Amino acid sequence: MNKVKDLSTIVSLYEGWEESMIWSCFQKVMGEAYTDNPENPQSVIVYVNCFAFAAGKPNEALVADWYDEKVDSFAIITARDALWHKIFEKIGKEKSRCVERYAIKKEKDIFDIKNLNSLVGQLSKDYELKFIDKELYQQCMKYDWSVDFVQGYQTYEEYRKYGLGIVAVYNGEVVSGASSYSSYAGGIEVEVDTKEEYRRKGLATACAAKLVLECLKRNLYPSWDAQNKWSVALAEKLGYHYSHTYIAYEMWK
């Protein structure tokens, strides 16, 4: 397995794949790409945070090397060619599972500002919405449920430069949030979650609506990819539209 040094050599393999984390890699904002042949890449894996995107000629050795060398504890890998899927199953064995994820359309000028403000305004006065600053960044890093808000950025300074996030705070504690899982030139990939005991209170909706509003103010596109149907429903409440279901593989060690 070799790191791709000249990313222009693999762009054609990902043509038409509307995935913001692939753009993050190609724009050298975050992530790396690995190939079977650095001189003439035929098989490639783009890897950003815990997400991997395989393209080109299906290659078992490449997936095996990526899994052995780059996956610390957990990753999600997908490909448009189903022949890759068989390789994911073979390499992951009992430490993998096939899941359905839900792609959300990337459309401009679809958001209703009045609706988004209304969703923010429905938040109970017991909670306060705050931008993720250095203190809140450090708090998010402490807990499994909130770490994905910020861990894609190696330092707070990097998060401040590239990231953007809104959290709901209750008595000084972060209990819900919407933040950039990753960033690219012109936008972010949205991550939303709520601490279990605070769910079903409209917190995620308010945080996500506020984040979308802030992105619009900054001329950033808030890209959304849904893990489950609840996430699809929330996206649609905000103004997004469902695109299609796709197959991914969760792999762990």
Contacts in CASP RR format, 6 or more apart in sequence:
PFRMAT RR
TARGET T0000
AUTHOR 0000-0000-0000
METHOD contacts of the structure
MODEL  1
MNKVKDLSTIVSLYEGWEESMIWSCFQKVMGEAYTDNPENPQSVIVYVNC
FAFAAGKPNEALVADWYDEKVDSFAIITARDALWHKIFEKIGKEKSRCVE
RYAIKKEKDIFDIKNLNSLVGQLSKDYELKFIDKELYQQCMKYDWSVDFV
QGYQTYEEYRKYGLGIVAVYNGEVVSGASSYSSYAGGIEVEVDTKEEYRR
KGLATACAAKLVLECLKRNLYPSWDAQNKWSVALAEKLGYHYSHTYIAYE
MWK
1 34 0 8 1.000
1 35 0 8 1.000
1 36 0 8 1.000
1 61 0 8 1.000
1 62 0 8 1.000
1 65 0 8 1.000
1 66 0 8 1.000
1 69 0 8 1.000
2 34 0 8 1.000
2 35 0 8 1.000
2 36 0 8 1.000
2 37 0 8 1.000
2 38 0 8 1.000
3 32 0 8 1.000
3 33 0 8 1.000
3 34 0 8 1.000
3 35 0 8 1.000
3 38 0 8 1.000
4 10 0 8 1.000
4 32 0 8 1.000
4 33 0 8 1.000
4 34 0 8 1.000
4 35 0 8 1.000
4 38 0 8 1.000
4 41 0 8 1.000
4 44 0 8 1.000
5 38 0 8 1.000
7 25 0 8 1.000
7 26 0 8 1.000
7 28 0 8 1.000
7 33 0 8 1.000
9 40 0 8 1.000
9 41 0 8 1.000
10 33 0 8 1.000
10 35 0 8 1.000
10 41 0 8 1.000
10 44 0 8 1.000
10 46 0 8 1.000
10 55 0 8 1.000
11 26 0 8 1.000
13 41 0 8 1.000
13 44 0 8 1.000
13 55 0 8 1.000
13 56 0 8 1.000
14 22 0 8 1.000
14 26 0 8 1.000
14 44 0 8 1.000
14 46 0 8 1.000
14 53 0 8 1.000
14 55 0 8 1.000
17 53 0 8 1.000
17 55 0 8 1.000
17 80 0 8 1.000
18 103 0 8 1.000
18 106 0 8 1.000
19 53 0 8 1.000
19 225 0 8 1.000
20 106 0 8 1.000
20 182 0 8 1.000
20 184 0 8 1.000
20 187 0 8 1.000
20 188 0 8 1.000
20 189 0 8 1.000
20 223 0 8 1.000
21 31 0 8 1.000
21 46 0 8 1.000
21 48 0 8 1.000
21 49 0 8 1.000
21 51 0 8 1.000
21 53 0 8 1.000
21 182 0 8 1.000
21 184 0 8 1.000
21 189 0 8 1.000
22 46 0 8 1.000
22 48 0 8 1.000
22 53 0 8 1.000
23 184 0 8 1.000
23 185 0 8 1.000
24 30 0 8 1.000
24 31 0 8 1.000
24 48 0 8 1.000
24 182 0 8 1.000
24 183 0 8 1.000
24 184 0 8 1.000
24 189 0 8 1.000
25 31 0 8 1.000
25 32 0 8 1.000
25 33 0 8 1.000
25 46 0 8 1.000
25 47 0 8 1.000
25 48 0 8 1.000
27 184 0 8 1.000
27 185 0 8 1.000
29 162 0 8 1.000
29 182 0 8 1.000
29 183 0 8 1.000
29 184 0 8 1.000
29 185 0 8 1.000
30 48 0 8 1.000
30 49 0 8 1.000
30 152 0 8 1.000
30 153 0 8 1.000
30 162 0 8 1.000
30 182 0 8 1.000
30 183 0 8 1.000
31 46 0 8 1.000
31 47 0 8 1.000
31 48 0 8 1.000
31 49 0 8 1.000
32 46 0 8 1.000
32 47 0 8 1.000
33 44 0 8 1.000
33 45 0 8 1.000
33 46 0 8 1.000
33 47 0 8 1.000
34 44 0 8 1.000
34 45 0 8 1.000
34 47 0 8 1.000
34 62 0 8 1.000
34 65 0 8 1.000
34 66 0 8 1.000
34 70 0 8 1.000
35 41 0 8 1.000
35 42 0 8 1.000
35 43 0 8 1.000
35 44 0 8 1.000
35 45 0 8 1.000
35 62 0 8 1.000
36 42 0 8 1.000
36 43 0 8 1.000
36 59 0 8 1.000
36 61 0 8 1.000
36 62 0 8 1.000
37 43 0 8 1.000
42 56 0 8 1.000
42 57 0 8 1.000
42 59 0 8 1.000
43 54 0 8 1.000
43 55 0 8 1.000
43 56 0 8 1.000
43 57 0 8 1.000
43 58 0 8 1.000
43 59 0 8 1.000
43 62 0 8 1.000
44 54 0 8 1.000
44 55 0 8 1.000
44 56 0 8 1.000
44 62 0 8 1.000
45 52 0 8 1.000
45 53 0 8 1.000
45 54 0 8 1.000
45 55 0 8 1.000
45 62 0 8 1.000
45 63 0 8 1.000
45 66 0 8 1.000
45 77 0 8 1.000
46 52 0 8 1.000
46 53 0 8 1.000
46 55 0 8 1.000
47 53 0 8 1.000
47 66 0 8 1.000
47 70 0 8 1.000
47 75 0 8 1.000
48 182 0 8 1.000
49 151 0 8 1.000
49 152 0 8 1.000
49 181 0 8 1.000
49 182 0 8 1.000
50 74 0 8 1.000
50 75 0 8 1.000
50 76 0 8 1.000
51 75 0 8 1.000
51 76 0 8 1.000
51 77 0 8 1.000
51 78 0 8 1.000
52 66 0 8 1.000
52 75 0 8 1.000
52 76 0 8 1.000
52 77 0 8 1.000
52 78 0 8 1.000
53 77 0 8 1.000
53 78 0 8 1.000
53 79 0 8 1.000
54 62 0 8 1.000
54 63 0 8 1.000
54 77 0 8 1.000
54 78 0 8 1.000
54 79 0 8 1.000
54 84 0 8 1.000
55 79 0 8 1.000
55 80 0 8 1.000
55 81 0 8 1.000
56 81 0 8 1.000
58 79 0 8 1.000
58 81 0 8 1.000
58 83 0 8 1.000
58 84 0 8 1.000
58 86 0 8 1.000
58 87 0 8 1.000
59 87 0 8 1.000
60 87 0 8 1.000
60 90 0 8 1.000
60 91 0 8 1.000
63 77 0 8 1.000
63 84 0 8 1.000
63 87 0 8 1.000
63 88 0 8 1.000
63 91 0 8 1.000
64 91 0 8 1.000
67 75 0 8 1.000
67 91 0 8 1.000
67 92 0 8 1.000
67 251 0 8 1.000
71 251 0 8 1.000
71 252 0 8 1.000
71 253 0 8 1.000
72 253 0 8 1.000
73 252 0 8 1.000
73 253 0 8 1.000
74 250 0 8 1.000
74 251 0 8 1.000
74 252 0 8 1.000
74 253 0 8 1.000
75 250 0 8 1.000
75 251 0 8 1.000
75 252 0 8 1.000
76 99 0 8 1.000
76 248 0 8 1.000
76 249 0 8 1.000
76 250 0 8 1.000
76 251 0 8 1.000
77 88 0 8 1.000
77 248 0 8 1.000
77 249 0 8 1.000
77 251 0 8 1.000
78 101 0 8 1.000
78 246 0 8 1.000
78 247 0 8 1.000
78 248 0 8 1.000
78 249 0 8 1.000
79 85 0 8 1.000
79 88 0 8 1.000
82 247 0 8 1.000
85 98 0 8 1.000
85 247 0 8 1.000
85 249 0 8 1.000
88 96 0 8 1.000
88 249 0 8 1.000
88 251 0 8 1.000
89 96 0 8 1.000
89 98 0 8 1.000
89 249 0 8 1.000
91 251 0 8 1.000
92 249 0 8 1.000
92 251 0 8 1.000
95 251 0 8 1.000
95 252 0 8 1.000
95 253 0 8 1.000
96 249 0 8 1.000
96 250 0 8 1.000
96 251 0 8 1.000
96 252 0 8 1.000
97 249 0 8 1.000
97 250 0 8 1.000
98 247 0 8 1.000
98 248 0 8 1.000
98 249 0 8 1.000
99 247 0 8 1.000
99 248 0 8 1.000
99 249 0 8 1.000
99 250 0 8 1.000
100 245 0 8 1.000
100 246 0 8 1.000
100 247 0 8 1.000
100 248 0 8 1.000
101 225 0 8 1.000
101 226 0 8 1.000
101 227 0 8 1.000
101 245 0 8 1.000
101 246 0 8 1.000
101 247 0 8 1.000
101 248 0 8 1.000
102 225 0 8 1.000
102 226 0 8 1.000
102 227 0 8 1.000
102 228 0 8 1.000
102 229 0 8 1.000
102 231 0 8 1.000
102 232 0 8 1.000
102 242 0 8 1.000
102 243 0 8 1.000
102 244 0 8 1.000
102 245 0 8 1.000
102 246 0 8 1.000
103 225 0 8 1.000
103 226 0 8 1.000
103 242 0 8 1.000
103 243 0 8 1.000
103 244 0 8 1.000
103 245 0 8 1.000
103 246 0 8 1.000
104 223 0 8 1.000
104 224 0 8 1.000
104 225 0 8 1.000
104 226 0 8 1.000
104 232 0 8 1.000
104 235 0 8 1.000
104 240 0 8 1.000
104 241 0 8 1.000
104 242 0 8 1.000
104 243 0 8 1.000
105 240 0 8 1.000
105 241 0 8 1.000
105 242 0 8 1.000
105 243 0 8 1.000
106 221 0 8 1.000
106 223 0 8 1.000
107 240 0 8 1.000
107 241 0 8 1.000
108 221 0 8 1.000
110 239 0 8 1.000
110 240 0 8 1.000
110 241 0 8 1.000
111 212 0 8 1.000
111 216 0 8 1.000
111 238 0 8 1.000
111 239 0 8 1.000
112 239 0 8 1.000
113 213 0 8 1.000
113 216 0 8 1.000
115 238 0 8 1.000
115 239 0 8 1.000
116 209 0 8 1.000
116 210 0 8 1.000
116 212 0 8 1.000
116 213 0 8 1.000
116 238 0 8 1.000
117 209 0 8 1.000
117 213 0 8 1.000
119 205 0 8 1.000
119 206 0 8 1.000
119 209 0 8 1.000
119 237 0 8 1.000
119 238 0 8 1.000
120 129 0 8 1.000
120 206 0 8 1.000
120 209 0 8 1.000
120 210 0 8 1.000
120 213 0 8 1.000
121 206 0 8 1.000
122 202 0 8 1.000
122 205 0 8 1.000
122 206 0 8 1.000
123 129 0 8 1.000
123 168 0 8 1.000
123 202 0 8 1.000
123 203 0 8 1.000
123 206 0 8 1.000
124 201 0 8 1.000
126 170 0 8 1.000
127 168 0 8 1.000
127 169 0 8 1.000
127 170 0 8 1.000
127 175 0 8 1.000
127 176 0 8 1.000
127 203 0 8 1.000
127 206 0 8 1.000
128 168 0 8 1.000
128 169 0 8 1.000
128 170 0 8 1.000
129 166 0 8 1.000
129 167 0 8 1.000
129 168 0 8 1.000
129 169 0 8 1.000
129 206 0 8 1.000
129 207 0 8 1.000
129 210 0 8 1.000
130 136 0 8 1.000
130 166 0 8 1.000
130 167 0 8 1.000
130 169 0 8 1.000
131 164 0 8 1.000
131 165 0 8 1.000
131 166 0 8 1.000
132 140 0 8 1.000
132 149 0 8 1.000
132 150 0 8 1.000
132 159 0 8 1.000
132 164 0 8 1.000
132 165 0 8 1.000
132 166 0 8 1.000
132 167 0 8 1.000
132 179 0 8 1.000
134 156 0 8 1.000
134 160 0 8 1.000
136 167 0 8 1.000
136 169 0 8 1.000
136 174 0 8 1.000
137 150 0 8 1.000
137 156 0 8 1.000
137 159 0 8 1.000
138 156 0 8 1.000
139 146 0 8 1.000
139 173 0 8 1.000
139 174 0 8 1.000
140 146 0 8 1.000
140 147 0 8 1.000
140 149 0 8 1.000
140 150 0 8 1.000
140 167 0 8 1.000
140 174 0 8 1.000
140 179 0 8 1.000
141 147 0 8 1.000
141 150 0 8 1.000
141 151 0 8 1.000
143 195 0 8 1.000
145 193 0 8 1.000
145 194 0 8 1.000
145 195 0 8 1.000
145 196 0 8 1.000
146 167 0 8 1.000
146 174 0 8 1.000
146 177 0 8 1.000
146 193 0 8 1.000
146 195 0 8 1.000
148 181 0 8 1.000
148 191 0 8 1.000
148 193 0 8 1.000
149 165 0 8 1.000
149 167 0 8 1.000
149 177 0 8 1.000
149 179 0 8 1.000
149 181 0 8 1.000
149 191 0 8 1.000
149 193 0 8 1.000
150 156 0 8 1.000
150 159 0 8 1.000
150 179 0 8 1.000
152 181 0 8 1.000
152 182 0 8 1.000
153 159 0 8 1.000
153 162 0 8 1.000
153 163 0 8 1.000
162 180 0 8 1.000
162 183 0 8 1.000
163 179 0 8 1.000
163 180 0 8 1.000
163 183 0 8 1.000
163 188 0 8 1.000
164 179 0 8 1.000
164 180 0 8 1.000
164 188 0 8 1.000
164 211 0 8 1.000
164 214 0 8 1.000
164 215 0 8 1.000
164 218 0 8 1.000
164 220 0 8 1.000
165 177 0 8 1.000
165 178 0 8 1.000
165 179 0 8 1.000
165 180 0 8 1.000
165 211 0 8 1.000
165 214 0 8 1.000
166 177 0 8 1.000
166 178 0 8 1.000
166 179 0 8 1.000
166 207 0 8 1.000
166 210 0 8 1.000
166 211 0 8 1.000
166 214 0 8 1.000
167 174 0 8 1.000
167 175 0 8 1.000
167 176 0 8 1.000
167 177 0 8 1.000
167 178 0 8 1.000
167 179 0 8 1.000
167 207 0 8 1.000
168 174 0 8 1.000
168 175 0 8 1.000
168 176 0 8 1.000
168 177 0 8 1.000
168 194 0 8 1.000
168 198 0 8 1.000
168 203 0 8 1.000
168 206 0 8 1.000
168 207 0 8 1.000
169 175 0 8 1.000
170 198 0 8 1.000
174 195 0 8 1.000
175 194 0 8 1.000
175 195 0 8 1.000
175 198 0 8 1.000
175 203 0 8 1.000
176 193 0 8 1.000
176 194 0 8 1.000
176 195 0 8 1.000
176 198 0 8 1.000
176 203 0 8 1.000
176 204 0 8 1.000
176 206 0 8 1.000
176 207 0 8 1.000
177 192 0 8 1.000
177 193 0 8 1.000
177 194 0 8 1.000
177 203 0 8 1.000
177 204 0 8 1.000
177 207 0 8 1.000
177 208 0 8 1.000
178 190 0 8 1.000
178 191 0 8 1.000
178 192 0 8 1.000
178 204 0 8 1.000
178 207 0 8 1.000
178 208 0 8 1.000
178 210 0 8 1.000
178 211 0 8 1.000
179 190 0 8 1.000
179 191 0 8 1.000
179 211 0 8 1.000
180 188 0 8 1.000
180 189 0 8 1.000
180 190 0 8 1.000
180 191 0 8 1.000
181 188 0 8 1.000
181 189 0 8 1.000
181 190 0 8 1.000
181 191 0 8 1.000
182 188 0 8 1.000
182 189 0 8 1.000
183 189 0 8 1.000
186 219 0 8 1.000
186 220 0 8 1.000
186 221 0 8 1.000
187 215 0 8 1.000
187 220 0 8 1.000
187 221 0 8 1.000
187 222 0 8 1.000
187 223 0 8 1.000
188 215 0 8 1.000
188 220 0 8 1.000
188 221 0 8 1.000
188 222 0 8 1.000
188 223 0 8 1.000
189 223 0 8 1.000
189 224 0 8 1.000
189 225 0 8 1.000
190 208 0 8 1.000
190 211 0 8 1.000
190 222 0 8 1.000
190 223 0 8 1.000
190 224 0 8 1.000
192 204 0 8 1.000
192 207 0 8 1.000
192 208 0 8 1.000
192 231 0 8 1.000
192 234 0 8 1.000
193 204 0 8 1.000
194 201 0 8 1.000
194 203 0 8 1.000
194 204 0 8 1.000
204 234 0 8 1.000
205 234 0 8 1.000
205 237 0 8 1.000
205 238 0 8 1.000
208 234 0 8 1.000
208 238 0 8 1.000
209 238 0 8 1.000
211 222 0 8 1.000
212 222 0 8 1.000
212 238 0 8 1.000
215 221 0 8 1.000
215 222 0 8 1.000
224 231 0 8 1.000
224 235 0 8 1.000
224 240 0 8 1.000
226 232 0 8 1.000
226 235 0 8 1.000
232 242 0 8 1.000
235 242 0 8 1.000
236 242 0 8 1.000
END
